[in-house]
Every structure is written in C-alpha cells, then in structure tokens.
Amino acid sequence: MINCIIIDDEQHAIDLLCEHVKQVQHLNLMATTTDPVKGLELIANLQNGLVFLDVQMPNLTGIELLKLIKADVRIILTTAYSEYALDGFEYAVVDYLLKPIGFPRFLKAVNRLWIKKNSDQFLSETDHYLFVKTEQKGKLLKIDQRLIVLIEGLSNYALIHLVDQPKITAYLKLKDLSEQLYDKGFYRIHKSYLISLRFLTAIEGNAVRLLNFPSSIPIGEAYKQAFFDFVKSKQLGSRREEHL
C-alpha cells in the first residue's frame, strides 16, 4: 500500500484525482489541500509516500515546493502546461501528468512507482532476469521477471504477460517455470496459470485479481488448498480465524 496526498489550488482538480485514487487498490489517500504551505506540513508527516503536486499555485509554486521536500517522498507533478516538465524532472519526479488527467495515464504513472517499490522488496539487482527460448530458432530472449504479471501455460509452451509490453511466447512448460520461479515471488494457482504475487491485488471467492490484468484468474481445484493455506499464513489475525 502506498499512502498519498494531493496538493492543488483547484478543488475540481483534487476531486478528479480523488476519483482516480479510489479506483486503485494499492493507493491510500491520506489528505488533500489547496494550500501549498499546509501541503508542506502534510508532507512532513508522510513517510515513503506519494505526493500529487500541482505546479502552478499562488504563493508557493510546485517547483518551489519541490526544493523543500524531504528525499523519501515520491512526487508526481500535475499541471496544464507541458513546458514545466523539464523543471520537474531535474528533481527526479516519478512522472508528469498533463491536465485534464485521464485514468489510463494516471494508472500508468502510479504503477511505475508500485512496480519499483515491490521489485526492490522481492529481488536484488543482480537476480532479476531470466532467459527464455522463443519461437525463433536459436533465439533466447532476456526478460526482467519483475515485470511479469502472469504466465499462462499452453501445452508445451507458455504465454508470458508483461507490464506495458507485448506478450511473449516461450517454449517452456509451465511446470518447469513454476519450479524455477517459486522462490522468486511466483505461485501456481491453476494447471494453466502461474501468477506473480507482486501483482496480486485481491482474492474473490475462487479467483484472483492481478494488477494490470483485465480479467480475474481462476484458482484450480487441485491448487486451492495449498494456495489458501499460503494466503492464510499471510493473513492478519489468521490465528484467531477458523476459515480464510
């Protein structure tokens, strides 16, 4: 979960961002303000969080505020004027959103931060890739496994679904991939599906939801008990609950 705040001198712009935030399960809106000075106070109490920051504001602009923000806070700039983008990136902002902000573009920006946050927790920089044999004879393709959302087994080959990239067909059996990736944050929940726990956002009955994947993925009967036991071991208060 990423805690976030919104700082913008226009209430209608805040309202739109609030609606976008509500649709993203891994974002938690802590506060909003139209006053950049009050925004500084909110940021001071935000640890490793995200700030949606408007550039053009009276008294204290977003760029001026950037100079005062502590290093452990991530910034996504919002503005109606694209010429401010270069100024923002001098301060290593996560992204730059041009108003009016559509939800697909908003989601792409926050997912960029979510992927980095979780990849840092799961894998070291020296152990984040793998090579797969493709349909082209003699060709091996290097894949950053931190970007794998789901692997779909199809007979003697697998379809690898990646974040913001085309799907890749690999000539590997899902069983072999499952064994290789089990200790790297992946879990097999069906004879045809191996999911990345990094992108798991919800469990709905006998199916799971994955970030960046449009449809739910079924949990196979043969894998259900082991998967639910795993989830229960991670569930808050699970010792007091009789059922998942």
C-alpha positions in Angstrom: 0.0 0.0 0.0 1.2 3.5 -0.9 0.0 6.4 1.2 -0.6 9.6 -0.8 -1.7 13.2 -0.6 -2.9 15.7 -3.2 -1.8 19.3 -3.3 -3.6 21.5 -5.9 -5.0 25.0 -5.6 -8.1 24.0 -7.7 -10.7 21.9 -5.9 -12.1 20.4 -9.1 -8.6 19.0 -10.0 -8.4 17.5 -6.5 -11.8 15.9 -6.9 -10.8 14.2 -10.2 -7.6 12.8 -8.7 -9.6 11.6 -5.7 -11.8 9.6 -8.0 -8.8 8.1 -9.7 -7.1 7.2 -6.4 -10.3 5.4 -5.3 -10.0 3.0 -8.3 -6.5 1.9 -7.4 -6.4 -0.7 -4.6 -2.8 -0.1 -3.7 -3.2 3.7 -3.1 -4.4 5.1 0.2 -5.4 8.8 0.2 -4.3 10.4 3.4 -5.2 14.0 2.8 -5.8 16.8 0.3 -5.2 20.5 0.4 -5.5 23.6 -1.8 -2.9 25.4 0.3 0.8 24.6 -0.7 2.0 25.8 2.7 -0.3 23.3 4.5 0.9 20.8 2.0 4.4 21.1 3.3 3.1 20.2 6.8 1.3 17.1 5.4 4.4 16.0 3.6 6.4 16.3 6.8 4.3 13.5 8.3 4.3 11.3 5.2 6.8 8.5 5.3 7.8 6.9 2.0 4.6 8.2 0.4 3.5 9.7 -2.8 2.5 13.3 -3.5 0.4 14.5 -6.4 1.7 18.1 -6.7 0.3 20.9 -8.9 3.0 23.1 -10.5 1.2 26.4 -10.8 -0.1 27.6 -7.4 -0.2 31.0 -5.7 2.4 32.0 -3.0 4.4 28.8 -3.4 4.7 27.0 -6.8 5.1 23.3 -7.1 8.6 23.7 -8.3 9.5 25.9 -5.4 7.9 23.4 -3.0 9.9 20.6 -4.6 13.1 22.2 -3.3 11.7 21.9 0.3 10.5 18.3 0.2 12.4 15.5 2.0 14.1 12.9 -0.1 12.0 9.8 1.0 8.8 11.2 -0.6 7.9 10.4 -4.3 6.4 13.1 -6.5 4.0 13.0 -9.4 3.6 16.5 -10.9 0.3 17.7 -12.3 -0.2 20.7 -14.5 -2.0 22.1 -17.6 1.3 23.4 -19.0 3.8 20.9 -20.5 6.7 23.3 -20.6 7.2 22.7 -16.9 8.1 19.1 -17.4 11.8 19.5 -17.7 11.9 21.6 -14.5 10.2 18.8 -12.6 12.5 16.0 -13.8 15.5 17.9 -12.6 14.2 16.8 -9.1 13.8 13.2 -10.1 10.0 13.2 -10.0 8.2 9.8 -10.7 6.1 11.2 -13.6 4.5 14.3 -15.0 0.7 14.3 -15.7 -0.8 16.8 -18.0 -4.3 18.1 -17.2 -7.0 17.1 -17.7 -5.7 13.8 -16.4 -7.3 10.6 -17.8 -7.4 7.5 -15.7 -5.3 5.3 -18.0 -2.5 7.8 -17.9 -2.9 8.2 -14.2 -2.7 4.4 -13.7 0.4 4.1 -15.8 2.2 6.7 -13.6 1.3 5.1 -10.2 2.0 1.6 -11.5 5.5 2.7 -12.3 6.1 3.6 -8.7 4.3 0.4 -7.5 6.5 -1.9 -9.6 9.7 -0.3 -8.3 8.5 -0.4 -4.7 7.7 -4.1 -4.9 10.6 -5.2 -7.1 13.0 -3.7 -4.6 11.4 -5.9 -1.9 11.4 -9.1 -3.8 14.6 -9.2 -5.8 18.2 -7.9 -5.7 19.5 -6.0 -8.7 21.8 -8.9 -9.6 19.0 -11.5 -9.8 16.0 -10.1 -11.6 16.2 -11.5 -15.1 15.8 -14.8 -16.9 16.3 -16.1 -20.5 13.6 -17.9 -22.4 13.6 -19.8 -25.7 11.3 -18.1 -28.2 9.6 -19.3 -31.4 12.6 -18.1 -33.4 15.1 -20.9 -33.7 18.3 -20.3 -31.7 17.0 -17.1 -30.1 17.0 -16.6 -26.4 15.1 -13.5 -25.0 16.1 -11.8 -21.8 13.1 -10.9 -19.6 13.0 -8.8 -16.4 11.0 -11.1 -14.2 9.9 -8.1 -12.0 7.7 -7.1 -15.0 5.9 -10.5 -15.3 2.3 -10.3 -14.2 1.1 -13.8 -15.2 2.4 -16.8 -17.1 -0.2 -18.8 -19.0 0.5 -22.5 -19.8 -0.5 -23.7 -23.3 0.6 -27.3 -23.8 4.3 -27.3 -24.4 4.8 -23.6 -24.4 3.9 -20.6 -22.2 2.5 -17.1 -22.8 4.2 -14.5 -20.6 2.2 -11.4 -19.8 4.3 -8.4 -19.0 3.6 -4.8 -17.8 3.2 -2.4 -20.7 4.9 -4.8 -23.1 3.7 -7.3 -25.7 3.1 -10.9 -24.6 6.0 -13.3 -25.2 5.6 -16.9 -26.3 8.2 -19.1 -24.7 8.9 -22.7 -25.5 8.9 -23.9 -21.9 6.4 -26.0 -19.9 4.5 -24.2 -17.1 5.7 -26.9 -14.7 9.3 -26.1 -15.3 8.7 -22.4 -15.0 6.8 -22.9 -11.7 9.7 -24.8 -10.2 12.2 -22.2 -11.3 10.2 -19.2 -10.1 8.6 -20.5 -6.9 11.1 -18.8 -4.6 11.1 -15.6 -6.6 7.6 -14.4 -5.7 5.5 -16.5 -8.1 2.8 -19.0 -7.2 0.9 -21.6 -9.3 -2.8 -21.4 -8.7 -4.1 -23.4 -11.6 -2.8 -26.0 -14.1 -2.7 -23.2 -16.6 -1.7 -20.2 -14.6 1.4 -19.1 -12.7 0.9 -15.6 -11.0 3.2 -13.0 -9.7 2.4 -12.3 -6.0 3.8 -8.8 -6.6 0.8 -8.1 -8.8 -1.8 -9.9 -6.7 -4.3 -7.3 -5.5 -7.4 -9.3 -4.3 -8.9 -12.8 -3.9 -12.5 -13.0 -4.8 -14.0 -16.4 -4.0 -12.2 -18.9 -6.2 -10.4 -16.4 -8.3 -7.7 -13.7 -8.0 -7.3 -10.2 -9.3 -4.0 -9.0 -10.7 -2.8 -5.5 -11.3 -2.5 -4.6 -15.0 -4.6 -7.7 -16.0 -8.2 -7.1 -17.2 -9.9 -10.3 -16.0 -9.9 -12.4 -12.9 -7.9 -15.7 -12.9 -9.5 -18.9 -11.6 -8.0 -20.9 -8.8 -7.8 -24.5 -9.8 -9.4 -27.1 -7.6 -6.1 -29.1 -7.3 -4.2 -26.0 -6.2 -6.9 -24.4 -4.0 -6.0 -25.9 -0.6 -2.3 -25.1 -0.8 -2.9 -21.6 -2.1 -5.4 -20.8 0.6 -3.1 -22.2 3.3 -0.4 -19.9 1.9 -2.7 -16.9 2.0 -3.9 -17.7 5.5 -0.3 -17.7 6.7 0.0 -14.1 5.5 -3.4 -13.0 6.7 -3.6 -10.6 9.6 -5.3 -12.2 12.6 -5.3 -15.6 10.9 -4.5 -17.5 14.2 -7.9 -16.3 15.5 -9.8 -17.2 12.4 -11.1 -20.7 11.7 -11.6 -20.1 8.0 -9.9 -17.9 5.3 
